[in-house]
């Protein structure tokens, strides 16, 4: 029987790479995101390349109502959910705390924390009823090291770390694994979004070193998911070779 995975924030980056990886391994994939055109393009590619089932759910995970409507419709179609990959997240703004924008705070908190909560609640209820499942939350080394101008983003990823541990404790009795993967520098749209669309500033973030690629993270996520039933890789940190932590990188 084919396995089923839900991937949030699948319109680009780690989410997109993960959708392709899991589809290549025979999973049916449900991809969610706000950019409908990107999701449809990814869905078409996966269906043509791997001939598996793709569900495209175009909604804003910051809305509990939209999340509940879309995920409930999926759960009515799919009998079981094997894996939820909570990938949707972003950093917005890169200013010192007194100069930072409250709208950026709200966007990060609503996406990185509340969005993860909304979808995890409804999917975990399903997993409890089926008595199995695996939830993998995409955290960050920013959930372990706070850095200048990172304040609210780092706080949101510390929250993901705490939620992962709390969910694991509550769901362990229901035969459900809960894990997190915590990447360092990955070259995606992350910096472009954070720096308000400045391509030159975003490129400078990765100058002088080779960052991770989304595919590197996707491969590791799949490895985490493919362990024997009694094994849970609870918290995995993945860094580019040139990065020691959130504070130190070696640039040529």
JOGIDA-V634512 format. One record per helix or strand of 2 or more residues. SS is the DSSP state (2 for helix, 1 for strand). FROM is the first residue (numbers start at 1). TO is the last residue. If there is no record, write none. Layout:
ss=SS from=FROM to=TO
ss=SS from=FROM to=TO
//
This chain:
ss=1 from=4 to=7
ss=2 from=13 to=24
ss=1 from=28 to=33
ss=2 from=36 to=50
ss=1 from=54 to=58
ss=2 from=64 to=77
ss=1 from=83 to=86
ss=2 from=97 to=99
ss=2 from=102 to=130
ss=1 from=133 to=138
ss=2 from=141 to=143
ss=2 from=151 to=174
ss=1 from=176 to=183
ss=2 from=190 to=194
ss=2 from=199 to=204
ss=2 from=214 to=225
ss=1 from=235 to=238
//
